[in-house]
């Protein structure tokens, strides 16, 4: 798949400002109670790090890799855990951090899976929400931006592992 053009959508400054707002809301919710941030690799690594720096509650960070995509741009529908958590989340406040939610299948599966591990609370935060693509209902507690049904890259989001390092989020125009 070849990208013809990337059209800037959200600047680095706009993203940073929204992350500060989200961090303030999250900090207010948890107060002085510790929260375990579950970073969903690889896409949400940039978002998780920037968010974690701004949360004033005590923070622990864990990583998971979950996939329903192959090397294309559409979900295969088959969700698999590629890398599981390194510790128990039982009795902990858990905040799952995702880069983008579109169909909802992956996050629906993941949230159900994590709920069986008996966390004290389980919430979901996403940088980008693409509700026009939703196929499965997913409760999202914190949303950075609601976006149209466009393919996006940058700030951790990729096409075949490319463009993650862009400091902004852009619409990727694909060559047919």
C-alpha positions as CSV (number, residue, x, y, z in Angstrom):
1,X,0.0,0.0,0.0
2,X,1.4,3.3,-1.0
3,X,0.6,6.7,0.5
4,X,0.1,9.4,-2.1
5,X,-0.3,12.3,0.3
6,X,-0.6,13.1,4.0
7,X,-2.9,16.0,4.8
8,X,-2.3,17.5,8.3
9,X,-5.4,17.3,10.5
10,X,-4.3,17.8,14.1
11,X,-1.2,19.8,14.9
12,X,1.3,18.9,17.6
13,X,0.1,21.9,19.7
14,X,-3.5,20.9,19.4
15,X,-2.8,17.4,20.4
16,X,-0.6,18.5,23.4
17,X,-3.3,20.9,24.6
18,X,-6.0,18.1,24.5
19,X,-3.7,15.7,26.3
20,X,-3.3,18.2,29.1
21,X,-7.1,18.5,29.4
22,X,-7.5,14.7,29.5
23,X,-4.8,14.4,32.1
24,X,-6.5,16.9,34.3
25,X,-9.8,15.0,34.1
26,X,-8.1,11.7,34.8
27,X,-6.2,13.2,37.7
28,X,-9.4,14.6,39.1
29,X,-11.1,11.2,38.9
30,X,-8.4,9.2,40.6
31,X,-7.1,11.9,43.0
32,X,-4.3,10.4,45.1
33,X,-5.2,6.8,44.3
34,X,-2.8,4.9,42.1
35,X,-3.9,4.1,38.5
36,X,-2.4,1.4,36.2
37,X,-2.2,2.7,32.6
38,X,-2.4,-0.2,30.2
39,X,-0.7,1.0,27.0
40,X,-1.9,-0.9,23.9
41,X,1.1,-1.3,21.7
42,X,2.3,-0.1,19.4
43,X,0.1,2.8,18.4
44,X,-0.7,4.2,21.8
45,X,2.9,4.4,23.0
46,X,3.3,8.1,22.1
47,X,-0.1,9.0,23.6
48,X,0.5,7.0,26.8
49,X,3.8,8.6,27.5
50,X,2.6,12.1,26.9
51,X,-0.5,11.5,29.0
52,X,1.3,9.8,31.9
53,X,3.7,12.8,32.2
54,X,0.7,15.0,32.9
55,X,-1.3,12.8,35.3
56,X,-0.8,13.9,38.9
57,X,-2.1,10.7,40.4
58,X,0.4,7.9,41.1
59,X,0.9,6.0,37.8
60,X,2.0,2.5,37.0
61,X,2.4,1.6,33.3
62,X,1.8,-1.8,31.8
63,X,1.9,-2.8,28.1
64,X,-0.2,-5.1,26.0
65,X,-0.2,-5.8,22.3
66,X,-3.6,-6.7,20.8
67,X,-4.3,-7.1,17.1
68,X,-7.1,-7.5,14.7
69,X,-5.2,-6.2,11.8
70,X,-2.8,-7.9,9.4
71,X,-0.7,-5.7,7.2
72,X,-3.7,-4.0,5.6
73,X,-6.0,-1.1,6.6
74,X,-9.1,-3.1,7.6
75,X,-9.7,-5.3,10.6
76,X,-9.6,-9.0,10.1
77,X,-12.3,-9.4,12.8
78,X,-10.1,-12.0,14.7
79,X,-8.7,-10.5,17.9
80,X,-5.6,-11.9,19.5
81,X,-3.4,-10.9,22.4
82,X,0.1,-10.8,21.1
83,X,1.7,-9.6,24.4
84,X,-0.1,-9.9,27.7
85,X,0.3,-7.8,30.9
86,X,3.4,-8.5,33.0
87,X,1.5,-8.2,36.3
88,X,-1.8,-8.8,37.9
89,X,-4.4,-5.9,37.8
90,X,-6.6,-7.4,40.5
91,X,-7.8,-4.7,42.9
92,X,-6.2,-1.9,40.9
93,X,-7.7,1.1,39.1
94,X,-7.0,0.3,35.4
95,X,-7.1,2.8,32.6
96,X,-6.7,1.3,29.1
97,X,-5.0,3.7,26.7
98,X,-5.7,3.3,23.0
99,X,-4.6,5.4,20.0
100,X,-7.8,4.9,18.0
101,X,-11.2,3.2,18.3
102,X,-13.0,2.4,15.1
103,X,-15.0,-0.8,14.7
104,X,-14.8,-1.4,18.5
105,X,-14.2,-5.2,18.1
106,X,-10.7,-5.2,19.5
107,X,-11.5,-2.9,22.5
108,X,-14.7,-4.8,23.3
109,X,-12.8,-8.0,23.4
110,X,-10.0,-6.5,25.4
111,X,-12.2,-4.8,28.0
112,X,-14.2,-8.0,28.6
113,X,-10.9,-9.9,29.0
114,X,-9.5,-7.4,31.5
115,X,-12.8,-7.3,33.5
116,X,-12.4,-11.0,34.3
117,X,-9.1,-10.1,36.0
118,X,-11.0,-8.3,38.8
119,X,-9.7,-4.7,38.7
120,X,-11.0,-2.2,41.2
121,X,-12.2,-0.1,38.3
122,X,-11.7,-0.4,34.5
123,X,-11.9,2.6,32.2
124,X,-11.0,3.4,28.6
125,X,-9.2,6.4,27.2
126,X,-8.6,6.9,23.5
127,X,-6.8,9.7,21.6
128,X,-9.0,9.3,18.5
129,X,-12.6,8.0,18.2
130,X,-14.0,7.1,14.8
131,X,-17.7,6.4,15.7
132,X,-18.8,6.2,12.0
133,X,-17.0,2.8,11.8
134,X,-18.4,1.4,15.0
135,X,-19.7,-2.2,14.7
136,X,-19.5,-3.1,18.4
137,X,-20.6,-0.8,21.2
138,X,-17.7,0.2,23.5
139,X,-17.9,2.5,26.4
140,X,-15.2,5.1,26.1
141,X,-14.6,7.2,29.3
142,X,-12.1,9.7,27.9
143,X,-11.9,10.8,24.2
144,X,-9.3,13.1,22.8
145,X,-10.8,13.8,19.4
146,X,-13.8,12.5,17.5
147,X,-12.7,12.1,13.9
148,X,-14.3,11.4,10.5
149,X,-13.9,8.0,8.7
150,X,-10.5,8.8,7.2
151,X,-7.3,6.8,7.5
152,X,-5.0,8.6,9.9
153,X,-1.3,8.4,10.6
154,X,1.2,10.1,12.9
155,X,1.6,10.4,16.7
156,X,1.9,6.6,16.9
157,X,-0.6,5.7,14.2
158,X,0.8,3.9,11.2
159,X,0.3,2.2,7.8
160,X,2.4,-0.9,7.7
161,X,4.6,0.4,10.5
162,X,5.4,3.7,8.7
163,X,4.6,7.3,9.7
164,X,4.3,6.6,13.5
165,X,7.0,9.2,14.1
166,X,5.1,12.2,12.6
167,X,4.5,14.8,15.4
168,X,1.0,15.5,14.1
169,X,-1.9,13.5,13.0
170,X,-2.8,13.5,9.3
171,X,-5.2,12.0,6.8
172,X,-3.4,9.5,4.6
173,X,-4.5,9.5,1.0
174,X,-3.8,6.1,-0.4
175,X,-2.9,5.4,-4.0
176,X,-5.5,3.1,-5.6
